């Protein structure tokens, strides 16, 4: 019989007890896992922000998430210790990712813990946050849930958006850190831009070789804000 894998967006109280039991067992046997975060897991269950992963109706994984206006944060994800190194983490994440797209979030964010899981998240397409000048771990990652404009090192056109990792008064001393060629349909970008940033960083819009707008991310566009902390999100540009 073929294995049947599925996710459950609304686990039962019995499912929660099953997760608690194997987390407790993992903690006792190996002194690792997320049993120490049980209060968070239980709280998320009551907020309907817990997803379980089943193999032939047996729970072998779970994920805890939190929703914000713009993005969803993955707080905890774990596969049962007896089921690891079988490709199940990748399968679980792919199923969860598809489900979370239905929540209308545009990106995923997470803090990579334990540190040795960094390689897994990179394989899942996550990218590291840049250093933003906040008290933020170097293991903070993100992944767009929609198709976005790709960054370029050398813009091909005279229409571009540039972002510096410094305040405007410092931007004259260095080149932009990130740059995107702009493909637009009237005022709307064909593909939007999603980029973690500091709200005080300098952003510049050049059209037909002429600088149209330049300011801090938080002041750049008052009518169509591009600030969705901790991200810059650009889907429309107007003069």
Number of C-alpha atoms within 10 A of each C-alpha: 4 5 8 10 17 18 21 15 17 14 18 12 12 9 15 17 12 15 21 17 13 17 22 18 16 18 15 12 9 9 12 15 19 19 20 13 11 14 10 14 24 18 13 18 19 11 11 15 19 23 21 26 28 16 15 13 12 14 22 24 22 24 22 21 22 16 15 9 10 15 24 22 18 18 17 18 18 18 19 18 16 9 13 13 10 9 9 18 21 15 14 24 17 13 14 20 14 11 14 20 15 8 11 15 18 19 20 22 23 20 20 21 14 11 9 9 11 19 11 13 20 14 10 14 11 19 17 19 22 15 15 16 10 7 7 12 11 12 16 18 22 25 21 18 18 15 12 18 18 13 15 12 11 10 15 11 14 14 18 21 24 19 25 24 23 21 17 19 11 12 17 11 9 10 12 18 12 16 20 21 20 24 16 15 10 10 12 15 17 16 18 18 23 24 21 20 24 24 22 18 20 25 27 21 21 18 16 10 11 11 14 12 16 18 18 21 26 19 16 20 18 9 9 12 17 22 21 20 15 16 21 20 21 21 18 19 18 11 8
